[in-house]
Amino acid sequence: MEAERSQETTDAEIARPAPPALPFTVWFQLFLLVRAYDIALRADGTVNRFFFSLGDWQTRARARPDALGVRSTDVTVDKSRGLWARVFSPAEAGCPLPVIVYTHGGGFALLSPASRPLDGMCRRFCRELGAVVVSVNYRLAPENRYPAAYDDGVDVLRYLSTTGLPDSVSADLSRCFLAGDSAGGNISHHVAKRWISSPPPPPCNPIRLAGIVLLQPYFGGEERTQAELRLEGVAPVVNMRRSDWSWKAFLPEGTNRDHPAAHVTDENAELPEGFPPAMVVVGGFDPLQDWQRRYEGVLKRKGKTVQLLEFPEAIHAFYMFPELPDAVGRGSEIPPPIKLPQASLSGGAARA
């Protein structure tokens, strides 16, 4: 009882900000997304995939260039487990381009590379960054718990190192970036750790990880951070109830949020030698921001190269909404949503 009163006092003392100022079109999309999310995620830990599919509009790959001059094709990595990727490439490329292996968010349980917002976002990344984007369709929780998504991410890299990309795609795998948003950022971090720790031996491995780009990565722990408490009921998309559901669906049964898959900011967590330079994007209206800043601090203390990019007015998943200035660079010092190190794009060493 005393602990409950203490928690109530703590909550009462937290000054919550006003909700973020967003265009009506974004609020409407968020309302539909969050409503579908809440109904699809059942209290028993399962997902009503049929219901969510009604609002998760899917798009086909496009062999012909679209208005952005980007074409796409789907490649099968392992048909038996439904592992595939959508490859986005500029219709015209004068030289081999860097490769971004992208892992989508969705609380480990929802969405795919064919989901319309994610397909559109990867098209923009391809065009604005001048890179080939490989968007990974990993297995979803709770049907496939930890470490299925990490295994799939590593296996996509193995596929690229042995099979490569379609002949029509001009790519340079020696300039390969891992990138991901939300849960995809979490997956990208762990895939980078695994790949650096045990890559295929040369000359079988043409892949060099030049860096990782984590857009509001999904890290956590049993602790409730100040940002989680302060933004509860204010920030759209992520709240503690949805976040707890996602971790419970993904992590091994019987574990909690201090599991190493979630609690990557534990000072005792090990990082392999050669862990690539990291860029971490943080939003001021994202309840996960304290975990993301701690992640930056842990990397620095372990001697890793890391850059933190902050968007003070950004909500979680802001990059999926081109109506928002921060998503397309308007009013921001960062021209595109993410800006890969130019030295890496031109073939030099990665600097974040």
N, C-alpha and C positions, 0 to 999 in steps of 0.2 A: 504493500500500500504506500509506504514511504517513497519507494522508487517511482511509483506511478505519479505521486504528487510532485516529485522532483522533475519528472519528464514534463508534466503539465506546466510547471513554472518555467522550465527551459523554453518550451514552445511559446509560452505567452510573452517571454522576453525577446523573442526573435522578431526583428522588424522586417516584415515581408514587403517587397516592392510591389508597385502596381504592375498589372499584367503587361506584357510587351506590346508595343504599338505595331500592329501588323495590318496589311491590307485585308479588306473583307474577303477577297478571293482566297487568301491563305487561311484565314480563320475558318472559312467554309470547308476547305479541303481537310484541314486538321480535324474539324468536327466529324466529318465522315470517316476519316482514318481512325481516329481514336475510338469512335463508336463501334466500328467494325472490329477493332483490336479488342476492346473490352468484351464484346459478345463472343468473339471467336475463342478467346482464352478462357476455358472452363475452370471452375473452382477445383475440379478433381485433377487438374494438372494436364489435361488433354487439350487438343485444339480442334475446333469445329472448322475443318479446312474447307468444307463445302460453302459454309456461310462466308468465310473470309474471301473465297474465290470470287464471290459476287461483286466485291468492291475492288479486288486486285486485278485491274485490267492488264491483260497481257499483250505484248506486241511481238510480231515475228521479226526474225533477222531480215535485213534488207541487202540483197546482193548489189542492187543499184545504188549509187550515191544519193543521199538525201539532200535537203537544202543546205546543209552544212558541209557538203562534200565528203560525207562519211558513209562508208558501207559496213555491213556486218555479216557475220556468218557464225553458225553454231558448230562446235566441234565436240565429239564424244570422247570422253576420257576413259570412263568405265561404265558401260551400259548396264551391267548387273546391279549397280547401286545408284543409277541415275546421276552419275557425276559427269557434268558437261560444262562448257564455258562458251560465252558469246564473245567473239573477237571483233573489235571495232578498229578500223584502219582508214586513214585518209585515202581518197580515191587516187590522189596524185602525191607521190613521195619521191623526191629526187635522190634520196639516200636512205639506207637502213635507219629506222627510227627506234628510239628507246621504247621499252615495254613496261607497261604498268599492269601488274596482276592485281585486279581489284576484287575485294570481298565485301559484299553488301551487308547492311545491318538488318534489323528486324527482330531484335531480342533473341537471336539464335533460332527462332521458331517460325518466322514468316518471311515472305517475299522471295524473289528470284531475279536473276539478270533480265528476265523477260517482263518484269513488272514495269509498267509504263514510266513512272518517275525515274527509276533506276536506269532504264534503257536510255532515256533522254539525257540524264546526267552524264552517263559514260560517253555518249555522243559529244556532249559539250567538252568533256575532258580531252577526248581524242582530238577535237578540232583546236581548242585553245592551247593545249600543251604540245601539240605536234608529236603525239606518241601513239603507239598501238596499245589499246586497252583490252585486256583479257579479263572478262567479268565471270567469276567463278560461281557455279551453281552447286554449293555444298549441301550435304544432307542436313535436314532440319531436326531440331529437338521439338518435343520430347521423345519422338520415335527413335531418334539417334542422338544419344547423349554424348558428353565428353568421353573420349577425345575424337569423335567422328569428324567434326568440322575441321579440326587441326590435321587429321590424317588426310582429308580430302584436299586441303590447301597444299600440303607437301606433295601429294600425288599429282596435282596439276603441275607443279614445278618439275617433277620428274618426267611427266609427259612432255613438257616443253623442251626439256634437256635431251630427250631421246627422239621424239617424233617431230618436234618443232611446230611451227605455225603453217597454215596453208601456203602453197607456193605463191599465191597472189599477194601475200602480205610481206612487205619489206621490213624486217625487224632485226634489231641488234640485241641479242640476249645478254651480251656483256654489259649492257646498261639496263638492268632490270630493277624496277622498283616494286615493292609490295605496298599496297594502299588499301584502306578500308574505312568504312564509317560505322560508328557505334559498335555493335557486336562484331562487325567485320574488322574494325580496328583492333579489337581484342584478338581475333583470329590471326590477323596479319602479324601482330607482335609474336605470338606463339609459333607461327609458321617460320618466321625469321629465325627464332631461337633454334628450332629443330633443324632447319636447313643449314645454318652455319655450323651446328654441332656435328652433323653427319651428312655432308653433301656427297653426291656420287663422285668417284675418283676421276681426275682428268685422264685422258682427253674426252671422257664421256660426258663431261659437264661444261657446256658453254655458258651457263648462267653465272653471272656475277651480280650479287645484290648490291646495288649502288645506294640504296636508301629505303626507308619506310616512311610513309605518309599516313598518319592516323588522324582521321576526322572525328573529333569528339569520341574517342575510344571508350568502350564499355568496360571499365574496371570497377572494382568494388571491394567490400569487406563487411563484416558484421557491424562495424561502427556506423553510426549515422553522422555524416559530416554536416558542417554548418550550412553548406550550399543545399544539401538535400532537405534539411529542415526549413531553411529560409524560403526555398522556392516551392515547397509542397503546397499544392492548391493554386499555384500561380503559373508555373511553367507548363506549357502544353507538352504532349507526347510522353515524357518520362515523369513518373512519380514513383514513390516508394513501393506501392502495391504492385504496379506493373513490373517494376524492376525485380522485386522479390520473386514474382511468378517466373520471370525469365531465368533467373539464376537457379531456382528450384527445378525447372524443366531441363536445364542444360547440365548442371553439375551432377556428379555421381550420386546416386541415392545414398542417404545417410550422412552426407557432408553438408557444410554450411558455406557462407560467402567468404570465409577465410581460406577456402581451398586455393591452391596456387594458380589455378586457371583464372580466378577472379582477382585475388589479392596480389597482384603483381608488384604493388608498391611496398611489399614487405622487404625490409632492408636485407633480410637473409636470402632473398631470391637471387639466384645466380644468373649471370648473363655470360654467354660464351665470348671468348676472345674473337674479335672480328665482327661483333654485332654492328650492323650497318648504321650510318647516321640516321637520325630520326627527326621528323617534323610532326608536331602535335598541334592540332587546331582546337581551340577552346572557345565556347560561347558563354556570354555573361548570363543568359537565361537557361543554361543547361545545369540541372541538378548534379550532374556527374563531374563538374568542373574541378572540384577539390581533388578527386582521385587523379584527374588528368595532370594537374599541376604537381601532385606528389610524384607521379610517374616521371615527369621531367626532372624533378629533384633527384630521384633515385638514379636515373641515367647519368646525370652530372656527377654525382658522388662516386659512381662506379667508373668514371673516366670516359664515358661515351659522349659522342657528339650529338647534341639535341638542340632544336629551336622550337620555341613556343610561339604560336600565332594566336592572338586574342581578338575576338570580335565581341565587344562589350554588349551589343544589343541582340546578339544572335541566339535563337532558340535551338534546341536539339533538332538535328536534321535540316537545318536551314538551307543547306546546299542542294536539297531536292526541289526547292521552290525558286525558279528563275525570276519570279516577281519580286524577290527580296534583293535589295542592293548588294548585300554582302555575298550573295550567292553567285553574282556575275561580275563583281568587282566595282560596281558603281559606288562612289563615295568611299572606297577602300584603297589603302596603299598597295594591296595585293591585286594585280590585274585580274587573273582568273581565281577561282575558289582556292586552288592550290598552285603553288609556283615551285616547280622542281628546280633544283640547283642547276644553273646554266652550265657549269663545268661538266656536270654529269650528262646533260643533254648533248653536249658536244664531244663527249668521249673522255673527259678528264675525270679526276677523282671526285667523289661526291662530297659536298660540303652542305651541311644543314645549318 
